[in-house]
Amino acid sequence: MGLWSRLVAFDPHELSKLVEERTAVRTLLMRRTLHVVTAADALALRGVHQPMLEARMWATLRRNLPGVDLAELAEAGRPLFEGEPRMLTDAAREIADRWPGVATRDLGDALSCLVPLVQVPPRGLWGQRGAALNVTVDRWLGTAPEPQTPEAVDALVLRYLAAFGPAASADIRAWSGLSGLRESVTRLRPRLRVFRDERRRELLDVEDGALPDPRTPAPVRFLPAFDNAVLGFDDRSRIIDQEHRGLSVQGARFVLVDGRVAATWSVAGGVLRVEPLRPLTRRERAEVGAEAEPLLELHGGGRLEIA
């Protein structure tokens, strides 16, 4: 859905083919969230995010993993994912006797961060369902993820700014989940443009970043849950009202009207239902309806309901 909302004539089956061909993969990256990325990006970026993934996992699970040595868990768990694809809990169950009293669910959750894994098809294929089976990145792509380097971190920061700049350093941290970005920003500063927002915060951007006229109309867009357009900033007031910010972490799917979150949407039983978060004008409702037509076609047809 994220690609459909951005690309003309996007066909989700083409992405499914890339996943089947191992040209694209599903793996944990930014913010300890599953992302679909190219195989090349998975290899380049997993090492960059590995310390963050382990730190966030430990912050969440440390009370659930008494007596568990993470290095020992990773060493014991990795071989279980180097053969046939496995579910996390199934793999954890095979080594759970080493840590009596620790839930296999928590051991599996920890393994998802400690061991670089990818979810294999049919998981992630359009219109199909399947168990979340995992194998190591090495096993699936034939090579190990690249180690974290300053150059890799700098490349990620530049790609973020190319997509979301002008943005503050706090925005980069919020989007990526990474800490310690000050060194990267310092290295890159000679190559960046600097702005100030209304609060006098420093905003950074790539040298050739586009700066649209503020009056440029923003078309209606239907976004998937956890979309980067909403989660890409620390200060999300530019795109969503503070009172609705919590909906993003609950997995709500948003409708953008004039570039701001104005409604949520869902599809069930052939009905695309739009729930406005503020009153929509007649023109806005018509624009939402026009954008909903191809979305309904994507989901096999149906009807639109705007509450």
VOPAGU-2260 file (C-alpha; in pm, 1 decimal, decimal comma):
REM VOPAGU-2260
SITE   aa  ch    i         X         Y         Z
SITE  MET   A    0       0,0       0,0       0,0
SITE  GLY   A    1     285,4     237,6      71,5
SITE  LEU   A    2     418,8     192,4    -280,4
SITE  TRP   A    3      72,0     200,8    -437,4
SITE  SER   A    4       9,2     542,7    -282,6
SITE  ARG   A    5     333,3     680,0    -431,2
SITE  LEU   A    6     388,7     515,2    -770,3
SITE  VAL   A    7     185,1     547,9   -1088,6
SITE  ALA   A    8      39,1     215,7   -1206,9
SITE  PHE   A    9     203,5      19,3    -926,2
SITE  ASP   A   10     125,0    -352,3    -947,5
SITE  PRO   A   11     161,4    -532,8    -611,5
SITE  HIS   A   12     212,6    -860,6    -795,2
SITE  GLU   A   13     536,3    -721,5    -938,3
SITE  LEU   A   14     662,4    -666,5    -583,7
SITE  SER   A   15     548,8   -1016,7    -491,0
SITE  LYS   A   16     760,7   -1150,8    -776,8
SITE  LEU   A   17    1063,8    -961,8    -644,1
SITE  VAL   A   18    1007,5   -1116,9    -300,3
SITE  GLU   A   19     984,5   -1464,4    -453,2
SITE  GLU   A   20    1301,6   -1400,5    -655,0
SITE  ARG   A   21    1481,1   -1279,1    -337,4
SITE  THR   A   22    1539,8    -938,4    -492,8
SITE  ALA   A   23    1327,5    -787,0    -215,6
SITE  VAL   A   24    1299,3    -914,0     141,4
SITE  ARG   A   25    1107,5    -857,5     464,3
SITE  THR   A   26    1333,8    -791,3     761,2
SITE  LEU   A   27    1356,8    -587,8    1079,3
SITE  LEU   A   28    1514,0    -245,8    1028,6
SITE  MET   A   29    1411,6     107,3    1125,3
SITE  ARG   A   30    1241,3     142,3    1464,1
SITE  ARG   A   31    1252,5    -237,7    1511,1
SITE  THR   A   32     976,1    -265,5    1253,0
SITE  LEU   A   33     939,8    -506,7     962,8
SITE  HIS   A   34    1016,1    -342,5     628,8
SITE  VAL   A   35    1018,5    -463,4     270,3
SITE  VAL   A   36    1347,7    -352,8     116,0
SITE  THR   A   37    1572,5    -454,0    -169,1
SITE  ALA   A   38    1812,7    -735,4     -97,7
SITE  ALA   A   39    2099,4    -489,9    -142,7
SITE  ASP   A   40    1953,1    -259,2     122,5
SITE  ALA   A   41    1894,8    -548,9     359,5
SITE  LEU   A   42    2263,2    -636,2     338,3
SITE  ALA   A   43    2377,6    -273,7     367,9
SITE  LEU   A   44    2140,7    -160,4     643,0
SITE  ARG   A   45    2095,4    -453,1     880,4
SITE  GLY   A   46    2440,3    -399,3    1031,9
SITE  VAL   A   47    2365,6     -29,3    1076,2
SITE  HIS   A   48    2052,4    -110,7    1273,2
SITE  GLN   A   49    2174,7    -418,9    1460,0
SITE  PRO   A   50    2283,1    -238,6    1781,7
SITE  MET   A   51    1953,0     -49,6    1793,9
SITE  LEU   A   52    1749,5    -367,3    1738,5
SITE  GLU   A   53    1924,2    -543,4    2024,5
SITE  ALA   A   54    1897,6    -241,5    2255,9
SITE  ARG   A   55    1525,7    -192,7    2191,0
SITE  MET   A   56    1457,7    -562,0    2230,7
SITE  TRP   A   57    1643,9    -569,1    2563,1
SITE  ALA   A   58    1463,3    -258,8    2689,0
SITE  THR   A   59    1132,4    -432,4    2619,1
SITE  LEU   A   60    1211,8    -788,3    2726,2
SITE  ARG   A   61    1480,7    -769,8    2993,0
SITE  ARG   A   62    1233,8    -848,4    3273,9
SITE  ASN   A   63    1105,0   -1144,5    3074,7
SITE  LEU   A   64    1451,5   -1291,5    3016,2
SITE  PRO   A   65    1596,2   -1353,1    3363,3
SITE  GLY   A   66    1928,3   -1530,4    3348,1
SITE  VAL   A   67    1938,9   -1527,5    2968,2
SITE  ASP   A   68    2279,4   -1445,2    2823,7
SITE  LEU   A   69    2205,0   -1281,2    2487,8
SITE  ALA   A   70    2528,2   -1396,8    2325,7
SITE  GLU   A   71    2451,6   -1755,7    2429,6
SITE  LEU   A   72    2094,9   -1725,2    2302,1
SITE  ALA   A   73    2213,3   -1594,0    1965,3
SITE  GLU   A   74    2474,7   -1870,2    1934,1
SITE  ALA   A   75    2220,7   -2138,5    2016,6
SITE  GLY   A   76    1946,5   -1994,3    1801,4
SITE  ARG   A   77    2128,8   -1906,6    1481,4
SITE  PRO   A   78    2182,2   -2265,8    1356,1
SITE  LEU   A   79    1809,6   -2330,9    1387,8
SITE  PHE   A   80    1739,8   -2076,3    1111,4
SITE  GLU   A   81    2015,8   -2184,9     874,8
SITE  GLY   A   82    1820,5   -2477,2     732,2
SITE  GLU   A   83    1451,5   -2491,0     657,1
SITE  PRO   A   84    1248,7   -2177,2     740,7
SITE  ARG   A   85    1122,4   -2178,3    1098,6
SITE  MET   A   86     874,4   -1987,2    1308,8
SITE  LEU   A   87    1037,8   -1795,6    1590,3
SITE  THR   A   88     852,2   -1976,6    1866,6
SITE  ASP   A   89     922,3   -2320,1    1714,5
SITE  ALA   A   90    1294,1   -2248,3    1707,1
SITE  ALA   A   91    1287,7   -2106,8    2058,8
SITE  ARG   A   92    1107,9   -2414,5    2186,0
SITE  GLU   A   93    1402,1   -2634,8    2083,1
SITE  ILE   A   94    1643,8   -2448,7    2309,7
SITE  ALA   A   95    1403,4   -2334,1    2581,6
SITE  ASP   A   96    1522,7   -2599,7    2828,2
SITE  ARG   A   97    1839,3   -2393,2    2879,4
SITE  TRP   A   98    1632,4   -2119,6    3042,8
SITE  PRO   A   99    1355,2   -2279,2    3249,4
SITE  GLY   A  100    1067,3   -2046,8    3322,6
SITE  VAL   A  101    1132,8   -1815,2    3028,7
SITE  ALA   A  102     847,7   -1807,4    2776,8
SITE  THR   A  103     930,2   -1937,8    2429,4
SITE  ARG   A  104     745,3   -1636,2    2287,2
SITE  ASP   A  105     995,8   -1403,3    2452,9
SITE  LEU   A  106    1293,9   -1613,2    2347,3
SITE  GLY   A  107    1167,4   -1606,8    1989,4
SITE  ASP   A  108    1110,7   -1233,8    2001,0
SITE  ALA   A  109    1466,2   -1185,9    2122,0
SITE  LEU   A  110    1603,6   -1411,2    1848,2
SITE  SER   A  111    1433,4   -1198,1    1581,2
SITE  CYS   A  112    1663,7    -912,8    1681,3
SITE  LEU   A  113    1977,2   -1101,9    1780,6
SITE  VAL   A  114    1997,7   -1304,6    1457,5
SITE  PRO   A  115    1961,3   -1123,9    1120,9
SITE  LEU   A  116    1657,4   -1295,5     970,1
SITE  VAL   A  117    1423,1   -1254,8     675,5
SITE  GLN   A  118    1063,1   -1368,8     649,5
SITE  VAL   A  119    1016,3   -1594,4     348,4
SITE  PRO   A  120     724,9   -1630,2     102,4
SITE  PRO   A  121     433,7   -1672,2      99,4
SITE  ARG   A  122     459,1   -1417,3     381,5
SITE  GLY   A  123     448,8   -1075,9     220,9
SITE  LEU   A  124     297,9   -1183,2    -111,0
SITE  TRP   A  125      -2,3    -981,7    -227,7
SITE  GLY   A  126    -331,4   -1159,4    -166,7
SITE  GLN   A  127    -169,2   -1458,4       3,5
SITE  ARG   A  128    -130,8   -1564,9     361,6
SITE  GLY   A  129     129,5   -1772,9     531,0
SITE  ALA   A  130     302,5   -1837,1     858,9
SITE  ALA   A  131     586,7   -1604,1     956,8
SITE  LEU   A  132     870,7   -1841,8     866,2
SITE  ASN   A  133    1226,1   -1713,5     904,0
SITE  VAL   A  134    1573,1   -1795,9     778,6
SITE  THR   A  135    1902,3   -1613,9     824,1
SITE  VAL   A  136    1993,1   -1338,8     583,9
SITE  ASP   A  137    2304,8   -1540,3     492,5
SITE  ARG   A  138    2097,8   -1847,2     404,1
SITE  TRP   A  139    1841,3   -1655,7     196,1
SITE  LEU   A  140    2067,7   -1412,0      13,1
SITE  GLY   A  141    2390,7   -1610,2       6,9
SITE  THR   A  142    2596,1   -1350,1     191,2
SITE  ALA   A  143    2609,4   -1193,8     535,2
SITE  PRO   A  144    2497,6    -838,4     614,8
SITE  GLU   A  145    2769,7    -578,9     590,6
SITE  PRO   A  146    2914,7    -447,6     919,5
SITE  GLN   A  147    2820,2    -104,7    1045,9
SITE  THR   A  148    3052,1     165,8     914,8
SITE  PRO   A  149    3045,1     546,8     932,9
SITE  GLU   A  150    2994,7     551,4     556,0
SITE  ALA   A  151    2686,9     330,1     582,3
SITE  VAL   A  152    2534,5     552,0     851,9
SITE  ASP   A  153    2606,8     865,4     646,4
SITE  ALA   A  154    2443,1     709,7     340,4
SITE  LEU   A  155    2130,7     632,6     541,1
SITE  VAL   A  156    2112,4     989,2     677,7
SITE  LEU   A  157    2144,4    1133,1     326,5
SITE  ARG   A  158    1870,9     903,9     196,4
SITE  TYR   A  159    1645,5    1008,0     481,6
SITE  LEU   A  160    1700,9    1378,1     411,0
SITE  ALA   A  161    1646,7    1325,7      37,7
SITE  ALA   A  162    1304,3    1186,0     120,5
SITE  PHE   A  163    1199,4    1389,3     426,3
SITE  GLY   A  164    1420,7    1698,4     445,4
SITE  PRO   A  165    1429,2    1967,0     562,7
SITE  ALA   A  166    1429,9    1784,4     894,8
SITE  ALA   A  167    1587,3    1807,5    1237,8
SITE  SER   A  168    1836,4    1560,3    1380,6
SITE  ALA   A  169    1561,7    1448,8    1619,7
SITE  ASP   A  170    1348,6    1359,6    1317,7
SITE  ILE   A  171    1622,4    1135,5    1178,3
SITE  ARG   A  172    1649,3     959,2    1515,5
SITE  ALA   A  173    1272,8     913,7    1541,5
SITE  TRP   A  174    1247,1     765,4    1192,9
SITE  SER   A  175    1548,1     536,8    1213,5
SITE  GLY   A  176    1552,8     452,0    1583,5
SITE  LEU   A  177    1928,6     512,1    1575,9
SITE  SER   A  178    2119,2     708,7    1835,1
SITE  GLY   A  179    2459,8     871,2    1811,5
SITE  LEU   A  180    2386,5    1046,3    1483,9
SITE  ARG   A  181    2566,8    1364,7    1584,9
SITE  GLU   A  182    2895,6    1236,6    1441,8
SITE  SER   A  183    2729,0    1158,0    1109,5
SITE  VAL   A  184    2564,7    1501,2    1088,8
SITE  THR   A  185    2899,1    1664,2    1166,9
SITE  ARG   A  186    3069,5    1472,7     886,0
SITE  LEU   A  187    2791,9    1554,5     640,3
SITE  ARG   A  188    2739,2    1919,0     735,6
SITE  PRO   A  189    2956,5    2062,2     453,0
SITE  ARG   A  190    2726,8    1883,1     207,2
SITE  LEU   A  191    2397,9    1994,8     363,8
SITE  ARG   A  192    2174,9    2300,3     352,9
SITE  VAL   A  193    2062,0    2442,3     685,6
SITE  PHE   A  194    1728,9    2610,9     761,1
SITE  ARG   A  195    1546,7    2727,7    1073,7
SITE  ASP   A  196    1183,8    2655,8    1149,3
SITE  GLU   A  197     937,8    2876,7    1336,2
SITE  ARG   A  198    1080,8    2748,4    1666,2
SITE  ARG   A  199    1436,5    2826,7    1551,5
SITE  ARG   A  200    1522,5    2457,1    1535,6
SITE  GLU   A  201    1793,3    2365,5    1288,9
SITE  LEU   A  202    1659,3    2179,0     986,4
SITE  LEU   A  203    1891,0    1992,4     750,7
SITE  ASP   A  204    1846,5    1903,1     385,5
SITE  VAL   A  205    2045,4    1764,3      94,0
SITE  GLU   A  206    2190,3    2024,2    -138,9
SITE  ASP   A  207    1957,0    1950,7    -429,9
SITE  GLY   A  208    1644,8    1875,0    -225,0
SITE  ALA   A  209    1321,6    2003,0    -377,3
SITE  LEU   A  210    1141,7    2282,6    -190,2
SITE  PRO   A  211     785,5    2298,7    -326,6
SITE  ASP   A  212     587,6    2619,1    -300,5
SITE  PRO   A  213     376,1    2599,7      19,5
SITE  ARG   A  214      66,7    2659,1    -195,1
SITE  THR   A  215     130,4    2348,2    -404,1
SITE  PRO   A  216    -183,2    2132,9    -371,3
SITE  ALA   A  217    -132,3    1793,9    -207,5
SITE  PRO   A  218    -362,1    1523,7    -349,0
SITE  VAL   A  219    -560,9    1281,8    -134,7
SITE  ARG   A  220    -362,2     973,3     -40,2
SITE  PHE   A  221    -457,2     648,5     136,3
SITE  LEU   A  222    -166,4     531,7     353,2
SITE  PRO   A  223    -103,0     190,8     511,3
SITE  ALA   A  224     -45,0     137,3     880,9
SITE  PHE   A  225     289,3     259,9    1015,7
SITE  ASP   A  226     364,0     457,4     699,7
SITE  ASN   A  227     688,8     653,3     694,5
SITE  ALA   A  228     507,9     971,5     591,0
SITE  VAL   A  229     355,1     979,6     939,7
SITE  LEU   A  230     633,5     815,5    1139,3
SITE  GLY   A  231     916,9     992,8     960,4
SITE  PHE   A  232     945,5    1280,6    1207,9
SITE  ASP   A  233     985,1    1343,4    1577,0
SITE  ASP   A  234     762,7    1651,6    1548,1
SITE  ARG   A  235     469,7    1500,0    1361,1
SITE  SER   A  236     251,9    1809,8    1396,0
SITE  ARG   A  237     336,7    1891,2    1034,1
SITE  ILE   A  238     121,8    1599,7     921,2
SITE  ILE   A  239    -104,2    1488,8    1209,6
SITE  ASP   A  240    -280,1    1671,5    1493,2
SITE  GLN   A  241    -145,2    1591,6    1838,1
SITE  GLU   A  242    -480,2    1452,9    1953,1
SITE  HIS   A  243    -463,1    1183,1    1684,3
SITE  ARG   A  244     -93,5    1099,5    1711,0
SITE  GLY   A  245    -158,3     790,5    1921,5
SITE  LEU   A  246    -355,3     632,6    1636,6
SITE  SER   A  247     -34,9     584,5    1438,9
SITE  VAL   A  248     115,7     345,2    1694,1
SITE  GLN   A  249    -216,4     159,8    1712,4
SITE  GLY   A  250    -185,4      63,3    1346,6
SITE  ALA   A  251    -450,1     295,0    1205,0
SITE  ARG   A  252    -444,3     348,2     829,0
SITE  PHE   A  253    -472,2     715,1     741,4
SITE  VAL   A  254    -620,4     927,3     466,3
SITE  LEU   A  255    -424,7    1242,6     384,7
SITE  VAL   A  256    -625,1    1542,6     268,6
SITE  ASP   A  257    -421,0    1843,9     159,4
SITE  GLY   A  258    -112,9    1675,0     303,8
SITE  ARG   A  259    -248,8    1616,8     654,9
SITE  VAL   A  260    -410,8    1322,7     830,3
SITE  ALA   A  261    -784,9    1381,7     804,7
SITE  ALA   A  262    -940,2    1033,3     832,3
SITE  THR   A  263    -878,4     663,9     887,0
SITE  TRP   A  264    -976,1     386,2     649,5
SITE  SER   A  265   -1034,4      12,2     649,8
SITE  VAL   A  266   -1151,6    -257,1     408,7
SITE  ALA   A  267   -1375,0    -545,1     514,3
SITE  GLY   A  268   -1640,4    -745,2     335,7
SITE  GLY   A  269   -1604,4    -549,0      14,4
SITE  VAL   A  270   -1660,7    -216,4     191,7
SITE  LEU   A  271   -1399,2      58,0     202,2
SITE  ARG   A  272   -1496,2     262,4     505,8
SITE  VAL   A  273   -1353,4     608,8     569,6
SITE  GLU   A  274   -1388,2     757,4     918,9
SITE  PRO   A  275   -1313,7    1133,8     914,4
SITE  LEU   A  276   -1118,5    1278,1    1204,4
SITE  ARG   A  277   -1249,7    1623,1    1119,3
SITE  PRO   A  278   -1541,9    1746,7     907,6
SITE  LEU   A  279   -1472,1    1709,7     536,8
SITE  THR   A  280   -1602,5    1962,0     287,9
SITE  ARG   A  281   -1810,5    1849,3      -7,9
SITE  ARG   A  282   -1509,3    1897,6    -236,0
SITE  GLU   A  283   -1284,6    1698,2      -3,4
SITE  ARG   A  284   -1533,3    1412,3      16,3
SITE  ALA   A  285   -1544,1    1404,4    -362,4
SITE  GLU   A  286   -1163,5    1393,7    -380,8
SITE  VAL   A  287   -1154,9    1111,3    -125,5
SITE  GLY   A  288   -1411,2     924,2    -332,1
SITE  ALA   A  289   -1210,0     967,5    -651,5
SITE  GLU   A  290    -892,8     830,6    -490,3
SITE  ALA   A  291   -1091,9     546,6    -333,9
SITE  GLU   A  292   -1204,4     408,4    -670,6
SITE  PRO   A  293    -866,2     263,3    -776,3
SITE  LEU   A  294    -808,6     148,3    -418,4
SITE  LEU   A  295   -1129,8     -52,6    -433,8
SITE  GLU   A  296   -1019,4    -200,7    -765,0
SITE  LEU   A  297    -691,9    -302,3    -603,6
SITE  HIS   A  298    -888,6    -491,1    -337,7
SITE  GLY   A  299   -1113,1    -664,3    -588,3
SITE  GLY   A  300   -1400,1    -416,5    -602,5
SITE  GLY   A  301   -1667,2    -310,2    -358,3
SITE  ARG   A  302   -1824,2      10,0    -236,6
SITE  LEU   A  303   -1718,0     318,5     -44,8
SITE  GLU   A  304   -1868,8     444,0     278,2
SITE  ILE   A  305   -1766,1     780,1     423,0
SITE  ALA   A  306   -1902,6     821,2     773,6
